[in-house]
Amino acid sequence: MNSIAAYEKDIELQLDFLKSFQKQNPISENLQKNTLFSGSGDSLASAMLAESFSNGLVKAMDPLDLYSNRELVKSKHVYFVSISGNTITNIRVATIAKKTTAITSQPKSKLAKISDDTILLTAGNHGVFTAGSISFLESALTCVSLVRKITIPKNNVLFLKAKSDAKKAKISKRLFVLGNFHTFPLAMYCAAKFYEILGYDSHYCRIEQFSHMELFSSKKGDTVIIFEAKNSHNTQLAQNLKKIGINVLHPNMPSEKISQMVYCIFFSQFISLNEAKRKKKRECHFVTAENIRNVSNQMIY
């Protein structure tokens, strides 16, 4: 099975996964004040969701920043989000933190072995090297459930809506994905799918900051995706961008935050999948870009 086909099949697995997902017991607010979440790539986005859904009680930090500033972890409980459990910087930080919990799908990984506790991610996939979909959904929901009580949408309404909305969308090879307090990590995840699957020039930024910075590098024909329920501010932004020739995608999304999160995840997956199929790609960009992937592997592992 090629990696694009596997990506599509893994996306479809998420419908059944949502019905069986087991939430974690939330960390008390008092303990959250001494808790950090860390990870890299998609896993950092999951960690950042923990920060936003805790209303800032927990902090999400880059593992290399933690390793370079070791005093930050010597009195903290650090939750490391790592699907493989073998990223070297996480492992190095885990050796110096006061207490550690690995959130991973690999119970025998180096990170799991040296951590005090392990939260095992058990969602299935098709066993093919491809972009993260169901693994991200599981890690994101796990992180959020650790900081607040949540209700998981178990029907297929959000999945089908995201699939339909993404099917109608037209994008360019240069994109800006905008998010807010709760959706900025999802903007990061969406941009990552365009990096990994298509090698596109994609950017993620906060809605307010876009007008101060990234907007000045935009060009006619670029695409801006807005991950926020419609309001007067972002509607005005969308109108202004369209007037100067920028393609704007601003899907109608739920206002309830967990449903919004799940919708944005599905939309990010489908819009990148659809573009790959439109381009008749069989393999993800990061699978075929061997030289780039080798550099990545040398730095990560």
LUMVOGU-382199 format. One record per atom (N, C-alpha, C): x, y, z. Coordinates in steps of 0.2 Angstrom, whole numbers, plus 5000, padded with zeros to 4 digits. Layout:
N
XYZ ...
This chain:
301
500449945000 500050005000 500450065000 500350114996 500750174995 500550225001 500950275003 500850315009 500250355008 500050385002 499450425002 498850385003 498850325000 498250275002 498250255009 498850245012 498850235019 498550285024 498750355022 498550415025 497750415025 497450405019 496750405018 496450355022 496650295023 496350235026 496450255034 497050285036 497050295043 496650355045 496450395041 495950455042 495250425043 495150375039 494450345040 494350305047 494950275049 494950235056 494750285061 494750345061 494650395066 493850395068 493450375064 492750375066 492650325071 492850265070 492750205076 493150225082 493750255081 494250275086 493850325091 493550375089 493150415093 492650385098 492350335095 491850295099 492150255105 492750245104 493150195109 493650235113 493750295112 494350335115 494250335123 494750315126 494750325134 495050385136 494650425140 494950485142 495350475148 495850525150 496250525156 495850555161 496050545168 495850585173 496150645173 495850705174 496250765174 496650775180 497250805178 497750825184 497350885188 497450885194 497150935198 497451005196 497051055197 497351125195 497951145199 497951125205 498551135209 499251105206 499151045204 499751005201 499851035194 499351055191 499451085184 499951145184 499951175189 500451235190 501151215190 501351155191 501951125191 502051075186 501651085180 501651035175 501851065168 502351025165 502551045158 502350995153 502151015147 502050965142 502550985136 502850925133 503350945128 503350885123 503550905117 503550865111 503850895105 503850865099 504150895093 503650875088 503650925083 503150915077 502450915079 502050865076 501350855078 501250845086 501750815089 501750805096 501750875100 502150925097 502150985101 501451025100 501151015094 500451035094 500051005099 500050945100 499650915105 499850945112 500450955114 500650985120 500351055121 500351095115 500151165115 499351165116 499051115114 498351105115 498151095123 498651055126 498551055134 498651125137 499051165135 499151225138 498551275137 498351275130 497751315129 497151295133 496951225133 496351205136 496451205144 497051215146 497051215154 497051295156 496951335151 496951405152 497551435154 498151405152 498751425153 499051395160 498751355163 498951325170 499551285168 499551235163 500151205161 500451235156 501151225155 501451255149 501751205145 501751225138 502051185133 502651215131 503151165131 503851195129 504251145124 504651175120 505051135115 505551095120 505651035118 506150995122 506851025122 507051045116 507751075116 507851135121 507351175121 507351235126 507351205133 507051155134 507051125141 507751105143 508051065138 508751035139 509251095139 509151145136 509651205136 509551245142 508951235145 508851275151 508551235157 509051195159 508851135163 508451155170 508551215172 508251235179 507451235178 507251235172 506551235171 506151175172 506551115172 506251055173 506451015180 506851045183 507151005189 506551005195 506051045195 505551045200 504851035196 504851005190 504250995187 504050925185 503450915184 503250855181 503150865174 503550825169 503550835162 503150785159 502650795155 502350745151 502650755144 502950705141 503250705135 502750665130 502650705125 502150675119 502650655114 502650585112 503150555107 502850495105 502550495099 502350425096 502850375096 503450385094 503950335093 504250325100 504350375104 504650365111 505350365110 505650385104 506350375103 506750445101 506350495101 506750565099 507250575105 507850595103 508350595108 508350655112 508050715110 508050765115 507550755120 506950725119 506450705124 506850665129 507150615127 507550565131 508050605136 508450645133 508850685137 508550725143 508050755141 507650795146 507350755151 507150695149 506850655154 507250625159 507950635158 508450605163 508550665168 508350725167 508450775172 507850805175 507250785173 506650815175 506450785182 506150815186 505950795193 505550725192 504950735188 504550675187 504350675180 504250615177 504150615169 503550565168 503150575163 502650535160 502750535153 502850475150 502850465142 502150455140 501950495135 501350485131 501550455124 501550395123 501850365117 501450295115 501550275109 501250215107 501750155107 502350175110 502850115110 503050105117 502750055121 502850045128 503650025129 503949995124 504649975125 505150025122 504950085121 505350135118 505850155124 506350195122 506850225126 506550275131 506050315129 505750365133 505350325138 504950275136 504450245140 504850205146 505450185144 505850145149 506150185155 506350255153 506650295158 506150345161 505550345159 505050385162 504750355168 504450395173 504150365179 503450335177 503150355173 502450335171 502450335163 501950295161 501750295153 501050295152 500850335148 500150335145 500150305138 499950245137 500050215131 499450235126 499650255120 499250275114 499150205110 498450185110 498350125107 497950125100 497850185098 497450185091 497850145086 497450105082 497750065077 497850105070 498250085066 498350115059 498550055054 498750075048 498850025043 499550005043 499950025047 500649995048 501150025042 500950075039 501350105033 501550175035 502250185034 502550245035 502150305031 501850345035 501450405032 501350455037 501050515034 500950565039 500450555044 500550585050 500150575056 499450595055 498950555057 498250575057 497950545063 497750485064 497450455070 497850455076 498550455075 499050465080 498950535083 498950585079 498850645082 498150665085 497650635082 497050645086 497050615093 497350555093 497350525100 497750555105 498350585102 498850615107 498550685109 498150715104 497850785106 497350775111 496850725110 496350715115 496550695121 497150655121 497450625128 497650685132 498050735128 498350795132 497750835134 497250845131 496750895133 496350865139 496250795138 495850765144 496250765150 496950775150 497350775156 497250845160 497050895156 496950955160 496250985161 495750945158 495050965159 494650905157 494050915160 493550865158 493250875152 493150825147 492950835141 492450785139 492050805134 491550765131 491750755124 491850695122 492050675115 491450665110 491450705105 490950695100 490950625096 490450585097 490550515095 490150495089 489750545086 489450535080 489950555074 489650545068 490150565062 489950635059 489550675062 489350735059 489950785058 490450795063 491050835062 491450805056 491550735056 491950705051 491650725044 491050705043 490750715036 490750795034 490650835039 490650905037 491350935035 491850905039 492550925037 492650895030 492450835029 492650805023 492250845017 491650865018 491350905013 491650975012 491751005017 492051075017 492751075013 493151025015 493751015012 493751005004 493250965003 493150944996 493051004991 492651054994 492451114990 493051164990 493551154994 494051204995 494551204989 494851254987 495351264982 495951304985 496551274984 497151304987 497651314982 498151354985 498751364981 499351334984 499951334981 500551304984 500851344989 500551404991 500851444996 500251465001 500251445007 499751445011 499851475018 499451515021 499451535028 498851505032 499051475037 498451445041 498451485048 497851515049 497851565055 497451535061 497651545067 497251515073 497251565078 496851545083 496851585090 497051545096 496851565101 497151535108 497051455107 496451435105 496351365105 496551325099 496551365093 496651335087 497351345084 497751385087 498451405084 498751335083 498751295089 499151225088 498851185082 498251195080 497951155075 498151195068 498251255068 498551285062 499251265061 499551255066 500251225065 500251155063 499751115065 499651045063 499451045055 498951085053 498751095046 499351105042 499751155044 500351175040 500851115039 500851075044 501351025044 501150975039 500450965038 500250915033 500450935026 500450995025 500651025018 501351015018 501751025023 502451015022 502650935021 502350895025 502450825024 502250785018 501650805016 501250765011 501450795004 501450865004 501550894997 502250944997 502550955002 503150995002 502951065000 502351095002 502151155000 502451215005 502451275002 502651335006 502051355011 502051325017 501451335021 501751375027 501251415030 501451445036 500951445041 501051445048 500551445053 500651505057 500151545059 500251605063 499551625067 499651665072 499051685075 498651735071 498051745072 497651785068 497851855069 497951875075 498151945076 498851965073 499251915074 499951935072 500051925064 499651895061 499651885054 499551955051 499152005053 499052065051 499652115052 500052095057 500652135059 501252115055 501352045053 501952015051 501851975044 501551915044 501551875039 501251905033 500751945034 500351975028 500752005023 501352035026 501752075021 502152035017 502151965018 502551925013 502051885009 501351905009 500851865005 500851904998 500651864994 500551884987 499851864984 499651894979 499051884975 499051814973 498551774975 498451704973 498651654979 498951684984 499051644990 498451624993 498451574998 497851555001 497951565009 497351585012 497351595019 496751555022 496951515026 496451475030 496351495037 495751515039 495551545045 495251495050 495551465055 495351425060 495051465066 494451485065 494051525070 493351525068 492951515073 492251535072 492151605069 491651615064 491651675061 491351735066 491751785066 491551845070 491651915066 491551965069 491652035065 492352045063 492852025067 493552035066 493751995060 493651925061 493951885056 493551895049 492951915049 492551925043 492851985039 492952035043 493252095040 493952075037 494352035041 495052015038 494951975031 494451935031 494351895025 494151935019 493651985021 493452025015 494052075013 494452095017 495052135015 495552095011 495652035013 496151995009 495851975002 495251965002 494951944995 494952004990 494952064993 494952124989 495652134986 496152104989 496852114986 497052044982 496552004981 496751944977 496951884980 496851884987 497051824991 496451774992 496551714991 496051664992 495951644999 495351655001 495251645009 494751585010 494951535014 494551485016 494351495023 493751505025 493551515032 492851475033 493051405034 492451365035 492051375041 491351365041 490951365047 491151315051 491351325057 491551275062 491151285069 491051235073 490751235079 491051285084 490651315088 490851365093 491151325099 490851265101 491051225106 491851195105 492251205110 492951205109 493251135107 492951085110 493251015108 492950995101 492351015100 492050995093 492451035088 492651095090 493051145085 493751115084 494051085089 494651055088 494650995084 494150945085 494050885081 493950905074 493550955073 493350975066 493951005062 494351045066 494951075062 495451015061 495550965065 495950905064 495750875057 495150855057 494850825051 494950865045 494750925045 494850975039 495550975037 496050985042 496750985040 496950925036 496650865038 496850805035 496550795028 495950815027 495550805021 495850855016 495950915018 496150965013 496850945010 497350925014 497950895012 497950835008 497450785010 497350725006 497050744999 496650784999 496250804992 496750834988 497250874990 497750904986 498150854983 498350804987 498850754985 498550714980 497850694980 497550654975 497450694969 497250764970 497250804964 497850804960 498450804963 499050804960 499350734958 498850684959 498950614957 499650584961 499750614967 500350584971 500150514974 500650474974 500550414977 500950404984 501450444984 501850444990 501850514993 501950515000 502050585004 502650615002 502750675002 503350715000 503950695004 503750685011 504350665015 504550595015 504150555011 504350485010 504850485004 504750524999 505150524993 505750574994 505750624998 506250674999 506750635003 507150595001 507650555005 508150595008 508450635005 509050675008 508750715013 508250745012 507950795018 507750745024 507450695022 507250645028 507850625032 508350605028 509050585032 509250635036 509250705034 509450755039 509050755045 508350755044 507850755049 508050695054 508150635051 508250575056 508950585060 509450615056 510050625060 509950675066 509550725065 509450765071 508950745076 508450705074 507950685079 508150625083 508450575080 508650515083 509350505085 
